[in-house]
Amino acid sequence: MKQITSMDLFFLIKEFEMLKNQRIDNFYKSDDNFYIKIYVKNKGNRFFVFKIGTCCFIDDNKDGCDSSFPENFVLYLRKYLNNSYITDIKQVESERIIDFKIEKKENDDICCYHLMFEMFAKGNVILCDDNYIIKNSLIKRKYKDRAIMVSDKYELPPKKDFSIFNMDYDYFMKKTCETRTEIVKFIATEFGFGGKYAEEVCIRSGIEKGIYTNNINQDIAKKLICSAIELTKIQIKPFGVIDDNDDKLINDFIPYLFKSFSDKKLIEFETFNELIKAYYSQHIKAIDKKQTDYENKMKSLNVRLLKQMEQLKSIEDEIEFETNKGNLIYSNYALVEDIIKNINLTLKEKGSDFLKEKIKESDKLKKIIKKLDLKEQSVNVEL
């Protein structure tokens, strides 16, 4: 499953404009899904869906959300932000972070908040005040270079020196001289574009993607930077990339027609948001199915394991019983041998009737010999 890149988020947020100046009615969370219920004028309820650490999109409903027992963080957001208004939505620099600026009237004052959605690592939702002091968060976490803790200043991850918002020519030339890697990989990582956008930059600039950075001259650098800037200005006209073996499966998503995808099977979508929603929904359903199949398989294996454990316990009990019986016989070997010897001798000299009568008359023998089967040539004794 593909991750949303900084560039994907750059285009996606353009379509989130519809949520500006709209009212927040509620918050929900279920498993790894976080929802904001937003009333959009003349359109009704919409849900901002944040699949924590994976993706985000706008949906008409919150399918699959069990909100019977809301978490403390959800209750906290309801207390502070229900009936508030979203005044701005923006991407934070070139990070995979969304900043919802929210205002709410409290008494005669307007209080401002920032609800931050982090789409890297395991993801997080963080509520800050107007000065970006953390009031609460879904996950409290300390990193090597920053912390997400109540009352701390919200800090960004270490900033990239080069990004889609900072196409610095001098820095580009400096970094290419310091490294030796394929230019397509350099653009993907240093620009933060991701692989598919990096390949598109190379194709649109007419530069071979396999050329090494230490071979880049000023002319090539200018062409690459111009192409990168061009990508950010193309009008959104999204396409899903269809799987070669399954026409119903979307393998990737692009905000407009890529020259590098000219040989791919594509399907056009009305909005990038609808495409993102379709892509992640189908893959999450596939993951859920795999998870269900896995759980059913594990359930079957656990039932089989339980039966085998019961059988093993039965065998172990039988082994223990027979071992104890053998040990008891061994410790009373002389007595058992003497009983068998006397039984055989009496049978030979006096006959079976005499033997049976002798056992009946002797309290000692009756206590030890519990059963005598001459036909089967067996004797049961109690030791």
Residue, then its C-alpha position, 0 to 999 in steps of 0.5 A: m500500500k502506497q504512502i501519501t507523500s508531501m506532494d500528494l498532500f500538497f494537491l490533496i489539501k487544495e481540495f480541502e478548501m471546502l471545509k474552510n469556515q464550516r462548523i465542527d459538530n463532533f469528533y469520533k475515533s474507532d481503532d485507527n480511524f479518527y473522524i471530524k464531523i463537519y457541517v458544510k453549508n448547503k451540502g450537509n454533514r461531511f467527515f474528515v477521515f484520518k487513518i492515523g499515520t496513513c492517509c486522510f480524505i473527506d467522506d460522506n459518512k463514518d462507516g465502521c466507527d463504533s463511537s459507543f465508548p469514546e476515548n478521553f482525547v475525543l471527549y477532550l476535543r468535544k469539550y473544547l472544539n464542538n461548535s467551533y469553525i475551521t478558519d484555515i487548513k494548510q500543509v506545514e511547510s513540506e511536511r506530511i502534517i496538516d494544520f487545522k486552524i480553528e476558532k470558537k466563541e467562548n463568552d465574548d472572546i474568540c479562542c483560537y486553536h490548531l489541530m495538527f495531523e501528523m502523517f508520518a511514523k505511527g501518526n498523531v493528532i495534537l491540539c495546540d493553542d494559538n501559540y502552538i503550546i500543546k494542550n493535549s494529544l492522541i499520543k504522548r511521545k518523546y522523540k530524539d529531537r522533540a517531544i509531544m507532551v502537554s504544555d510543551k511548544y509544538e516543534l516540527p521534525p528537523k527541517k529539510d533544507f530543500s523542499i517543494f516550497n524552497m527550490d534553492y539553486d545554490y543549495f541544490m548545486k552544493k548537495t549534488c557536489e557532496t553526494r554520488t547517487e542517481i538524480v532520481k533518488f536524490i530528488a525523491t529524498e532531498f526534495g521530499f517528492g517521493g519516487k513517482y514525482a521524482e521520475e516525472v521531474c526527470i522526464r519533463s526536464g529531459i534529464e536521464k534519471g540514472i545520471y549521477t549527482n556528481n555529474i550535474n552541471q548548472d544547466i541540468a540543475k536549472k532544468l530539474i528545478c524548473s520542472a519540479i516547480e512546474l509540477t506544483k502548478i499543474q491543474i488537478k485532474p486525477f487518475g488512478v493507475i489500474d492493476d495489470n491483472d485486475d481492472k477493479l484494483i487501483n495500484d497508485f494515484i496521481p493528481y494529473l496525467f504523468k508523462s511517466f505513466s503514459d504506458k499505464k492503464l488509467i481511470e479518471f476521477e472527478t477529484f483527487n480526494e475521491l481517488i485517495k478515498a477509493y485507493y485506501s478504502q479498497h486496500i484497507k478492505a483487503i487488509d481487513k479481509k486478510q486479517t479476518d482470514y488470519e484470525n479464522k485460521m488462527k482460531s482453527l489452529n487454536v482449536r486443533l492445538l487445544k485438542q492436541m494438548e488434551q490428547l497429550k495430557s491424557i497420554e502423559d497421565e497414562i504414562e505417569f500411571e503406568t510408571n507409578k504402577g511399574n515402580l510400585i511393582y518393582s518396589n514390591y517385586a519379592l512379594v509379587e514374585d512370591i504370590i505368583k510362585n505360590i499360586n502356580l505351586t498350589l495349582k499344580e499340587k492342589g488344583s484350582d478349587f483348593l486355591k480359591e478356597k484358600i484365598k477365601e479363608s485367608d484375610k491376608l490373601k483376600k486383602i492383596i489378591k483382588k481378582l484371579d482369572l485362571k482362564e486368562q491366567s491373570v491375577n490382580v493384586e493391590l499393593 
